[in-house]
């Protein structure tokens, strides 16, 4: 079974309620219709009721299938505003500011998740990553024991020209700019758990660098070595190695030549890049030149699922992110 099919089947086996913050966007509406009819999720669209109803009608769907919440008139708004005020009062947010914030779709959707009115949320088709992530961080917050909220891309290698096929995680491609060793270790452990939840098989984590097993000496290499040690301390059962160059982590023959004692043997499925420069460039090369399907950025480390879309996304991207968010919700503590 292809990895994406597995995710869709897992979502269908245990559907959850997902709230989509940008319910007025036609791509989001069409993806919502597909998700409901595929049986992978119950959906709430957030937005101006009249506009969302028109978009639903144009997509051949109706309010009997998909719930609409308009923050300007929703019965939930007063309770969500009070909860947001209680949450953010210590940060100087008064009642009026809380009421105004909850009337914005991103915050309204995130507060629905926080207050158990939904199991997860997806935004970013219209809003920026900064706004989408800020809403999630300020309302849903970090999961217990997590030091850093980060992101990853789920990279699908399924085309005939791909020598290796399957699902791979690239992290952090969209959020943490230059993590220190402790932050990089956090990303590694979170990414391993995310991979296992979505792919259904054990993670094998490569901590990437321009050096392999001491072939170069530099403070950036030392950071990756230290991050590997910290990740091993945090998750002693995790199969992880670093520092490694990408080819050593991915190609068995190169691993045998460059790192014969590596626990990965060139079979890594989770790739942790040393910074956002490398990760963002790496996933886009894999996508645009290598033909990989890239799903993300997917957030990890939050108390409940909230995910970001690219503003250039299409309906398929939104649909797949709904499925990923459903599976994350099912694997949350």
HELIX and SHEET records of a PDB file:
HELIX    1   1 UNK A    3  UNK A   13  1                                  11    
HELIX    2   2 UNK A   26  UNK A   38  1                                  13    
HELIX    3   3 UNK A   49  UNK A   58  1                                  10    
HELIX    4   4 UNK A   77  UNK A   88  1                                  12    
HELIX    5   5 UNK A   89  UNK A   91  5                                   3    
HELIX    6   6 UNK A   95  UNK A  102  1                                   8    
HELIX    7   7 UNK A  105  UNK A  114  1                                  10    
HELIX    8   8 UNK A  129  UNK A  139  1                                  11    
HELIX    9   9 UNK A  181  UNK A  199  1                                  19    
HELIX   10  10 UNK A  219  UNK A  234  1                                  16    
HELIX   11  11 UNK A  246  UNK A  250  1                                   5    
HELIX   12  12 UNK A  252  UNK A  258  1                                   7    
HELIX   13  13 UNK A  276  UNK A  288  1                                  13    
HELIX   14  14 UNK A  315  UNK A  331  1                                  17    
SHEET    1   A 5 UNK A  67  UNK A  69  0                                        
SHEET    2   A 5 UNK A  41  UNK A  46  1                                        
SHEET    3   A 5 UNK A  16  UNK A  20  1                                        
SHEET    4   A 5 UNK A 120  UNK A 123  1                                        
SHEET    5   A 5 UNK A 305  UNK A 308  1                                        
SHEET    1   B 6 UNK A 239  UNK A 244  0                                        
SHEET    2   B 6 UNK A 204  UNK A 208  1                                        
SHEET    3   B 6 UNK A 270  UNK A 272  1                                        
SHEET    4   B 6 UNK A 166  UNK A 171  1                                        
SHEET    5   B 6 UNK A 150  UNK A 157 -1                                        
SHEET    6   B 6 UNK A 293  UNK A 300 -1                                        
END                                                                             
